[in-house]
């Protein structure tokens, strides 16, 4: 598993698309935070990173499938999946190696944004006048959300040998898991507690819960369960493609 992990990390940083993906995320988030009217912090007048945590899920919805689209699609197309199958690695070890490598890349994308936190921390009318608990809760929620999108993207990549198709499927599934259940819960066929049950199946409800700064074990279990489900689905697809 460790060898797969290193291979994926090296491949990402040896290709231009890796740096472009991270650069685009940081540039766009920086523009929304500091430049664009109506969303920039200086006009908003509050020491808060709410804009970053509101926009990042939408950026990740496209950034992460772009990172994961080649995970298995490229292996199938180039035929290297047979080479991986001959190594003393189980399907799950291969999947986990690719999963953790992509999660580390998401972490690399988030780390530079700590500069925004430090800047706002210092720019407050009173230095440190920022809701630290909610900020760190949002970072934790964003990391779990990113890991969930990674698991979804890897599953999408396991379905096809075409990277573009894998990207489109990954974006669609990420969007559906993020907001789809909210739309479904608003349908008139649901009512009462059923609304809440359907709503709780979506990522956004749990992401917003963690972003309040209170780490609820139900939210953590939800994200872990979602990740496990899509990794297991990837394992099933990978096993079936071998026959």
N, C-alpha and C positions, 0 to 999 in steps of 0.2 A: 504493500500500500504506500509506503514511504517513497519508493522509487517512482510510482505513478504521480504522487504529489509533487516531487521535485521536477519531474518531466513536464508537468502541466505549468508549473511556475516558470520554468526556464523557457518554455515555448511562448508563454504570454509575453515575457519581457524581451524576447528576441524578435518579436514581431511588432511592426509599426502600429497595427490596429489596437494593441494593448495600451500603448501610451496615448493614442488618440482618444480611446474610450475614457480613460481616466482624465485626460486633459479637458475633454468636452464637458464632462460632469462638473469639474471644478470651475471652469470658466462660466458655464451657464448658471450654476448655483451662486457664484460670486456676482454675476450681473444682476440676478434677481435680488440679492441681499443688499448690494451697495449702489447699483446704478439705475435700474429700471424704476420709473415713477410708480407710485401706489404700493410697491412692494419693498422698496429699499428701506433699510433700518433708519437712516438719517431723517427721512421724511416721516416715517412712522412715529418716531419720537419715543419708542419704548426699548429698553435694553432686553431684547428677546430674539431668540433664534427660531421663532415660530414659522417664519417663511421658509427657512431651510428644511424644517421637518415636515412642512406641508407639501413642498414641491419635490423633495427627494424620492418619495415612493413613485412618483410619475417618471422621474428621471431613471430610477432603477428598473422600472417596467420595460424600458428599452435598452438600457445599458447592460443589464445582467443577461438577458437573452442573447445579446451580441457577444458576450463573453463565453457563454455556455453552448452556443449553437454548434460549435465545432467539436464538442466533447466526444460524442460518439458518431455524429454524422460524418466527420472527417475520417474517423477510424474505419467506418463501413465503406466509404467511397475509395479510400486508398488501399483497403485490404489489410491494414495493420491490426485489425481486430483479431484476425487469426493468430497473429504473432503474440498478442496479449493473452489469448486463450491458452497458448502453450506454456506460459510462465506459471510458476507455482503460486498463483493468485486466484482467489475465488472471485466470482462476479461482484459480490458485495465489496470486496477489498478494492477492486478496480473502480467501482462507483464511488466509494468513500474517498479514495485518493483524489479523484477529479472534483468531488464535492468540496472537500476541505481546501483544495488549492483555489477554487473559485471564491470560497468564503474569505480566504486570506486576501484575495484581490479586492473584494468588497471592503475589507478592513483598511487596505491601503488607500482606497478612495475616500474613506471617512476620516482618516487621520489628519490630512491637511486642513480639514474644516475646523479642527480645534483652534486654528489661528483666528477664525471668526469668533469663536467663543472667547478667546483671550482679548480680542479687540473690543468686543462688546462689554466684557468685564471691566476693562479700563476706561471705556468711553462713557459709562454711566455717570449721571450727575453726582452720584456718590460711587466711587470705584467699588465694584463687587455687587452693585445693585441689579442682580439678575437672579432669577429663580433657578438656582443650581440643581436642586432635586429634580425639577421637571426637565431641565436640560439633559442631565445624565440619564434620566428615564427615557427620554426621547431617543438618545443615542443607542441605548440598549434595545429599544423597540425597533429602531432602524436597522440595527445589526441582525436581529431576529427576522425582520421582514426581508432583508437582503438574503439571508440564508434560505428562507422559504422560496424566494424567487429563484435562487440557485438550484434548489431541488426540483422545482418545476421546470426550469430550463434544461437540466440534465435529462429529465424524463422526456421532454419534447425532442431533444437531440437523439434519444434512443429510438425514436419512432421512424426516423428517416435517414437517408444518406445524403440529403440535400440541406446544406447549411441555411439557405434562405427560407426554406420551408420550416426548418427547425426554429428559426428566429421568429417567424410569424406565429407558429403554434405556441411558442414560449410567451410571446407578448399577449396573445389571446387568453391563454390559461392564467397568466399572472393578473391580467385585468379582471377576469371573471372571479378569481379567488379573492381579489382585493375589494372589488365593488359589486360584483354580480349578485351576491346574496343580499346586499342592501336593496337592490332594485327588485329582486324576487320577493323580499319580505314586505315591500310596499304594495304588492298586488292585492286586489280586493278579495282574493280567495283565501287569504290568510287573515287571522284576527287574534287578538288577545296574546296569550303567552306564546302561541305558535310564531308570531312575528319575531319575538325575541330569540326563539330557538334558531330560526332561519338566519336572523341577523348575526347571531353569535358564530355561525359557520364561516363568516367572512373574515379576512385578514384585518380589514380596516378597523373593525370594532375593537379588536384586541390591541392593535397598534395605538389607537387613540387612548385606550385604557392605560397602557404602559407609559405613554407620553405625559400623563398627568403627574408622573413622578412616584407612583405607588406600584411597586412590583408585586403583582398578584400571581400566585402560583397557577391559577387557572389560565392566565394568559401565557405563561411560560410553557405549561403543558400543552396548550393549543398549538403553539408554534413547533414544539418538538414533535408532536403527533403529526402535524401537517408535513413536516420534513420527512419523517419516517415513512409516511404513506407514499409520497412521491418517489422516495429512494427505493422502496419495495416494488413499486410499479415499474421503475426502471430495471430492476433486477429481473422481474417477470418477462419484460419485453426483451431484454438482452438474452435471457435463457431461451426464449422462443425463437429468436433470430438465428440461433446456432444450429437449428434443425432444418 
